[in-house]
């Protein structure tokens, strides 16, 4: 064999073998296609497995490939053509590199996708609580919201069974809240009803005992209770009188005569120190008449009307 040909074959064979086994090249010239094959794969570490199966001669230990052992690899070629052997050796290497690149890269892609999809799952398990917000809120309703003294109003609270609650309120002329009922636990259905009978306008709310959590505030308007009776003193002489609750001196009372659904102002007077009023009247004619009295709204009470707004029938003679 020509020595020069021997040297050319040895360099090309060594370069092809190094490419096949994924080893760095020696400082010898090699075909351009063999040098660029490793850089074509974005995942070089995975290209060793398929290449080794494609080239059986790669079973020789890669650590023995040094410049002094090049002649030991020559007999394995069977003395074939120097130009054909390097070509046959490098072709599987290039093919294997192109084939394993898609296989290695998709393996990484699902891993990245799985990481992204698990992030929303972790965040969805967190339930943030806003400042001042409780996981077991309470609520309340009030009915009726307008009453007269002595008539009850009901405050119904709801929440988690067993929760201790308090009714906090003030009634005019006071303006400072205080606990007026409780603490009391909600029943097995998570409900509790407070019965209240305030005499003046009242503002209230329900609070979870020992906390700052409260329901909305409610106002219960309390009408002035106003009575009206008629006393006959003599012929066409009568006294219309009554009392207000809560009792208050100086409350203005207006007397109306009711005719055909119209209210006609007849007289005005103020209550005495006991909250009682007297309106004496002398009539010029006889007949059947209807009367009622009204009082205006004050700071402590809503406006009131006698007999629930129904005119009191009176026979004048």
Secondary structure by P-SEA (a helix, b strand, c coil): ccaaaaaaaaaaaaaaaaaaacccccccccccccccccccccccccaaaaaaaacccccccccccccccccccccccccccaaaaaaaaaaaaaaaaaaaaaaaaaaaaaaaaaaaaaaaaaaaabbbbcccccccccccccccccccccbbbbbbbbccccbbbbbbbcccccccccccccccccccccbbbbbbbbccbbbccccccccccccbbbbbbbccbbbbbbbbccccbbbbbccccccccbbbbbbbbbcccbbbbcbbbbbccccbbbbbbbbcccccccbbbbbbbccccccccccccbbbbbbcc
